[in-house]
Amino acid sequence: DKKLEACGAKRVGEMGIGDACDEDGWETGYTAWLPETLSALGVAAEEESSSPPEPPFRVREVCPDGHPGLHSVPSQLCPPGAALARIVENRRLPPSDYERDIRHFVIDNTEVDLPFNLGDAVGLYPQNLPEDVEEALAWFNLQGDKPLSLTCMDETASA
């Protein structure tokens, strides 16, 4: 603080301290620190709203008949360079009252070639539960077997 002060810096707030061992995790200190710091920096408080924000993208269903490059949605998606393998065990390791969900997975590689060496990492691409998918499709008023076109509406988005 003294070195920064000697250079002309002015303290605008107290240092925020988050403690991962706190009962509520590091968020407890952060949640108290953030509004005070934003106020000291002159950042306007976010307005409370009971409705969700406008989406940063537009979603349209696309008819594949008029677009020969579009195909119907496959029954199983697999990212490029990945291989589909069956998970035969998915077990939670810590007690159910522990905050973090740490899991032990056993992958069946009898039907797929999974070259795996000591130190390699495995990425898991989970599937959504069918009932959750149906609920989301109904909420968005979409059909699950129709291709979609997404257009980013936020020019500041990085993806």
C-alpha positions as CSV (number, residue, x, y, z in Angstrom):
1,D,0.0,0.0,0.0
2,K,2.7,2.5,0.9
3,K,4.6,2.0,-2.3
4,L,1.5,2.5,-4.4
5,E,0.5,5.5,-2.3
6,A,4.0,7.0,-2.9
7,C,3.3,6.6,-6.7
8,G,0.0,8.5,-6.3
9,A,-2.4,5.6,-6.0
10,K,-5.5,6.1,-3.9
11,R,-7.2,3.2,-2.0
12,V,-10.8,2.8,-3.1
13,G,-11.7,-0.1,-0.9
14,E,-10.5,-2.9,1.4
15,M,-8.8,-6.0,0.0
16,G,-11.3,-8.8,-0.7
17,I,-10.5,-12.1,1.0
18,G,-12.2,-15.3,0.0
19,D,-11.8,-18.4,2.1
20,A,-12.4,-21.7,0.3
21,C,-12.6,-23.4,3.8
22,D,-15.5,-21.1,4.8
23,E,-18.7,-22.9,5.4
24,D,-20.2,-21.3,2.2
25,G,-16.9,-21.4,0.3
26,W,-15.0,-18.4,-1.1
27,E,-18.2,-16.7,-2.3
28,T,-19.0,-15.5,1.2
29,G,-16.3,-12.9,1.3
30,Y,-16.6,-12.1,-2.4
31,T,-20.4,-11.5,-2.2
32,A,-19.8,-9.0,0.6
33,W,-16.8,-7.3,-1.1
34,L,-18.1,-7.0,-4.7
35,P,-21.0,-4.4,-4.2
36,E,-18.8,-2.2,-2.0
37,T,-15.9,-2.2,-4.5
38,L,-18.2,-1.6,-7.5
39,S,-19.8,1.3,-5.7
40,A,-16.4,2.8,-4.8
41,L,-15.3,2.5,-8.4
42,G,-18.5,4.3,-9.6
43,V,-20.0,1.3,-11.4
44,A,-23.8,1.5,-11.5
45,A,-25.6,-1.3,-9.6
46,E,-27.4,-3.8,-11.8
47,E,-31.1,-3.4,-11.9
48,E,-33.1,-6.2,-10.3
49,S,-35.4,-7.9,-12.8
50,S,-37.9,-10.7,-12.5
51,S,-37.5,-11.7,-16.1
52,P,-34.4,-13.2,-17.8
53,P,-32.1,-10.9,-19.8
54,E,-32.4,-10.7,-23.6
55,P,-30.5,-13.6,-25.2
56,P,-27.2,-12.7,-26.9
57,F,-28.2,-14.8,-29.9
58,R,-31.2,-15.5,-32.2
59,V,-32.3,-19.1,-32.7
60,R,-34.2,-20.2,-35.8
61,E,-35.4,-23.6,-36.9
62,V,-34.0,-24.4,-40.4
63,C,-35.8,-26.5,-43.0
64,P,-33.3,-28.9,-44.5
65,D,-35.3,-29.2,-47.7
66,G,-34.3,-25.8,-48.9
67,H,-30.7,-26.2,-47.7
68,P,-29.0,-29.3,-49.2
69,G,-26.0,-28.8,-46.9
70,L,-28.1,-29.4,-43.8
71,H,-28.8,-32.8,-42.5
72,S,-31.2,-34.0,-39.9
73,V,-29.9,-34.2,-36.4
74,P,-28.0,-37.5,-35.7
75,S,-29.2,-39.6,-32.8
76,Q,-25.8,-39.4,-31.2
77,L,-23.4,-36.5,-31.4
78,C,-19.7,-37.0,-31.1
79,P,-17.1,-34.1,-31.2
80,P,-14.4,-34.4,-33.8
81,G,-11.5,-36.5,-32.7
82,A,-13.5,-38.1,-29.9
83,A,-14.7,-41.7,-29.6
84,L,-17.9,-42.8,-28.0
85,A,-17.5,-45.3,-25.2
86,R,-19.9,-46.6,-22.6
87,I,-19.6,-45.6,-19.0
88,V,-20.1,-48.7,-16.8
89,E,-19.6,-47.1,-13.5
90,N,-20.4,-43.5,-12.3
91,R,-19.9,-43.3,-8.5
92,R,-19.8,-40.3,-6.3
93,L,-16.7,-40.4,-4.0
94,P,-17.4,-37.9,-1.2
95,P,-20.3,-38.1,1.2
96,S,-23.6,-36.6,-0.1
97,D,-23.3,-33.7,2.3
98,Y,-19.9,-32.7,0.9
99,E,-20.1,-29.5,-1.3
100,R,-18.1,-30.7,-4.2
101,D,-19.2,-33.6,-6.6
102,I,-16.2,-35.7,-7.2
103,R,-16.8,-38.9,-9.2
104,H,-15.1,-42.1,-10.2
105,F,-15.9,-43.3,-13.7
106,V,-15.1,-46.7,-15.3
107,I,-15.1,-46.6,-19.1
108,D,-15.8,-49.7,-21.2
109,N,-13.2,-49.8,-24.0
110,T,-14.0,-53.3,-25.3
111,E,-16.0,-52.0,-28.3
112,V,-13.9,-48.9,-29.1
113,D,-10.2,-48.3,-29.6
114,L,-9.1,-45.9,-26.9
115,P,-5.4,-45.5,-27.0
116,F,-4.6,-44.4,-23.5
117,N,-1.2,-43.9,-21.9
118,L,-0.2,-43.1,-18.3
119,G,-0.8,-39.3,-17.8
120,D,-3.3,-38.9,-20.6
121,A,-6.6,-37.1,-19.9
122,V,-10.1,-38.1,-20.8
123,G,-12.9,-35.7,-21.6
124,L,-16.4,-36.6,-20.9
125,Y,-19.3,-35.3,-22.9
126,P,-22.4,-36.0,-20.9
127,Q,-25.9,-36.3,-22.4
128,N,-28.9,-34.4,-21.0
129,L,-31.6,-36.4,-19.4
130,P,-34.4,-36.9,-22.0
131,E,-37.1,-35.4,-19.7
132,D,-34.9,-32.3,-19.3
133,V,-34.5,-32.0,-23.0
134,E,-38.3,-32.3,-23.6
135,E,-38.9,-29.6,-20.9
136,A,-36.4,-27.2,-22.5
137,L,-37.8,-27.8,-26.0
138,A,-41.3,-27.2,-24.8
139,W,-40.2,-24.0,-23.0
140,F,-38.4,-22.7,-26.2
141,N,-41.3,-23.9,-28.4
142,L,-38.8,-26.0,-30.5
143,Q,-38.8,-29.5,-32.0
144,G,-35.9,-31.8,-31.1
145,D,-35.5,-33.2,-34.6
146,K,-35.2,-29.9,-36.5
147,P,-31.8,-28.3,-37.2
148,L,-31.2,-24.9,-35.7
149,S,-29.4,-21.8,-36.9
150,L,-27.9,-19.6,-34.2
151,T,-26.9,-16.0,-34.9
152,C,-24.9,-14.1,-32.3
153,M,-26.6,-10.7,-31.6
154,D,-23.8,-9.5,-29.2
155,E,-20.9,-8.1,-31.0
156,T,-18.8,-8.2,-27.8
157,A,-19.2,-12.0,-27.5
158,S,-16.0,-14.0,-27.9
159,A,-17.6,-17.2,-29.1
